[in-house]
């Protein structure tokens, strides 16, 4: 494990955290809660919502105050596991390191919100007619992209650490 060879991937993680936090700050300071702005009519809009639940708002409407705390705890455990594999994986496994960097950056961005505010700021909405994708944010985009890249890397299996 060479941390020097992995520095650029830590930089990617840092960039994602900064981008995520800036976009959430801009939404919080420019929009009222639940305010919408059409970006591409009938396809994409910005809408400020607060998600105290898990991915895609699952459990966000539960009346139990302990659910957000459990979700935060589970996401921190998942982040620790991702960091462990990031540190363990061979520095030559660039796609895997990039995917883990995406996941770490997104997870840290959302955990900053959960710990500091008790909710995650979501604001990106895509839809076609009545078909609607749940509102998400920049961190969610990178977590999802990182998971997809990681699945692809397992499939191609060129990384010596994964064999």
C-alpha positions as CSV (number, residue, x, y, z in Angstrom):
1,X,0.0,0.0,0.0
2,X,1.6,3.2,-1.1
3,X,-0.2,6.3,0.1
4,X,2.0,8.5,-2.2
5,X,0.6,6.8,-5.3
6,X,-2.9,7.2,-3.9
7,X,-2.7,11.0,-3.2
8,X,-4.5,11.9,-6.4
9,X,-7.4,9.7,-5.5
10,X,-7.6,11.5,-2.1
11,X,-7.7,14.7,-4.1
12,X,-10.6,13.4,-6.0
13,X,-12.4,12.6,-2.8
14,X,-11.7,16.1,-1.5
15,X,-12.9,17.7,-4.7
16,X,-16.2,15.8,-4.5
17,X,-16.7,16.8,-0.9
18,X,-16.1,20.5,-1.7
19,X,-18.3,20.4,-4.9
20,X,-21.1,18.7,-2.9
21,X,-21.0,21.1,0.0
22,X,-20.8,24.2,-2.3
23,X,-23.8,23.1,-4.3
24,X,-25.8,22.3,-1.2
25,X,-24.9,25.7,0.3
26,X,-26.0,27.4,-2.9
27,X,-29.4,25.6,-2.8
28,X,-30.0,26.3,0.9
29,X,-29.2,30.1,0.5
30,X,-30.9,30.6,-2.8
31,X,-34.1,28.5,-2.5
32,X,-36.9,28.3,0.0
33,X,-37.7,24.7,1.2
34,X,-39.6,22.9,-1.5
35,X,-39.1,25.7,-4.0
36,X,-38.7,24.4,-7.6
37,X,-37.1,25.9,-10.7
38,X,-37.4,24.2,-14.1
39,X,-34.0,23.8,-15.8
40,X,-35.2,21.7,-18.7
41,X,-39.0,21.8,-18.7
42,X,-40.6,18.4,-18.5
43,X,-37.3,16.7,-17.7
44,X,-35.1,18.4,-15.1
45,X,-35.6,20.8,-12.2
46,X,-34.0,22.0,-9.1
47,X,-36.0,21.5,-5.9
48,X,-34.8,22.1,-2.4
49,X,-35.8,19.2,0.0
50,X,-34.4,17.9,3.2
51,X,-33.9,14.1,3.5
52,X,-33.6,12.8,7.0
53,X,-33.9,9.3,5.8
54,X,-31.7,7.0,3.7
55,X,-31.1,6.9,-0.1
56,X,-34.0,8.3,-2.2
57,X,-35.8,9.4,1.0
58,X,-36.4,5.9,2.3
59,X,-37.5,6.2,6.0
60,X,-37.5,10.0,5.8
61,X,-41.2,10.3,6.9
62,X,-40.8,8.0,9.9
63,X,-41.9,9.6,13.2
64,X,-39.1,7.8,15.1
65,X,-36.2,10.2,16.0
66,X,-33.8,7.3,16.3
67,X,-34.1,6.3,12.6
68,X,-31.9,9.2,11.3
69,X,-29.3,8.3,14.0
70,X,-29.3,4.6,12.9
71,X,-28.9,5.7,9.2
72,X,-26.0,8.0,10.1
73,X,-24.4,5.2,12.1
74,X,-24.8,2.7,9.3
75,X,-23.4,5.1,6.7
76,X,-20.4,5.8,8.9
77,X,-19.8,2.0,9.2
78,X,-20.1,1.6,5.5
79,X,-17.6,4.5,5.0
80,X,-15.1,2.9,7.3
81,X,-15.3,-0.3,5.3
82,X,-14.8,1.6,2.0
83,X,-11.8,3.5,3.5
84,X,-10.3,0.1,4.7
85,X,-10.5,-1.3,1.1
86,X,-9.2,1.9,-0.3
87,X,-6.1,1.6,1.9
88,X,-5.7,-2.1,1.3
89,X,-6.1,-2.2,-2.5
90,X,-3.0,-2.1,-4.7
91,X,-2.1,1.3,-6.1
92,X,-2.0,-0.1,-9.6
93,X,-5.8,-0.6,-9.4
94,X,-6.7,2.8,-10.7
95,X,-10.4,2.2,-11.7
96,X,-11.1,0.6,-8.3
97,X,-9.4,3.4,-6.5
98,X,-11.3,6.0,-8.5
99,X,-14.6,4.2,-7.8
100,X,-13.8,4.0,-4.0
101,X,-12.8,7.7,-4.1
102,X,-16.2,8.6,-5.6
103,X,-18.0,6.6,-2.9
104,X,-15.9,8.1,-0.1
105,X,-16.4,11.7,-1.3
106,X,-20.1,11.2,-1.7
107,X,-20.5,9.4,1.7
108,X,-18.4,12.1,3.5
109,X,-20.4,14.9,1.8
110,X,-23.7,13.4,2.9
111,X,-22.4,12.5,6.4
112,X,-21.3,16.1,6.9
113,X,-25.0,17.1,6.4
114,X,-26.4,14.3,8.5
115,X,-24.1,15.1,11.5
116,X,-24.2,18.9,11.3
117,X,-27.9,19.3,10.4
118,X,-29.7,16.0,11.0
119,X,-30.7,15.8,7.3
120,X,-29.2,15.7,3.8
121,X,-29.9,18.5,1.3
122,X,-31.3,17.1,-2.0
123,X,-32.1,19.2,-5.0
124,X,-31.7,17.4,-8.4
125,X,-34.9,16.1,-9.9
126,X,-35.3,14.2,-13.2
127,X,-38.6,13.1,-14.6
128,X,-40.4,12.3,-17.8
129,X,-44.1,12.8,-17.7
130,X,-45.4,11.0,-14.6
131,X,-42.2,8.9,-14.2
132,X,-40.0,10.6,-11.6
133,X,-36.6,9.7,-10.2
134,X,-36.2,10.5,-6.5
135,X,-34.6,13.8,-5.7
136,X,-30.8,13.5,-5.1
137,X,-27.6,15.6,-4.8
138,X,-24.0,15.7,-6.0
139,X,-22.9,13.3,-3.3
140,X,-25.5,10.7,-4.3
141,X,-24.4,11.0,-7.9
142,X,-20.8,10.2,-7.0
143,X,-21.8,7.3,-4.7
144,X,-23.9,5.8,-7.4
145,X,-21.3,6.3,-10.1
146,X,-18.6,4.8,-7.8
147,X,-20.7,1.7,-7.2
148,X,-21.3,1.3,-10.9
149,X,-17.6,1.6,-11.6
150,X,-16.8,-0.8,-8.8
151,X,-19.2,-3.4,-10.2
152,X,-17.6,-2.9,-13.6
153,X,-14.1,-3.3,-12.2
154,X,-15.1,-6.6,-10.4
155,X,-16.5,-7.8,-13.8
156,X,-13.4,-7.0,-15.7
157,X,-11.2,-8.2,-12.7
158,X,-7.8,-6.9,-13.8
159,X,-6.9,-5.7,-10.4
160,X,-4.5,-8.1,-8.6
161,X,-6.0,-7.2,-5.2
162,X,-9.4,-8.5,-6.4
163,X,-8.2,-11.9,-7.5
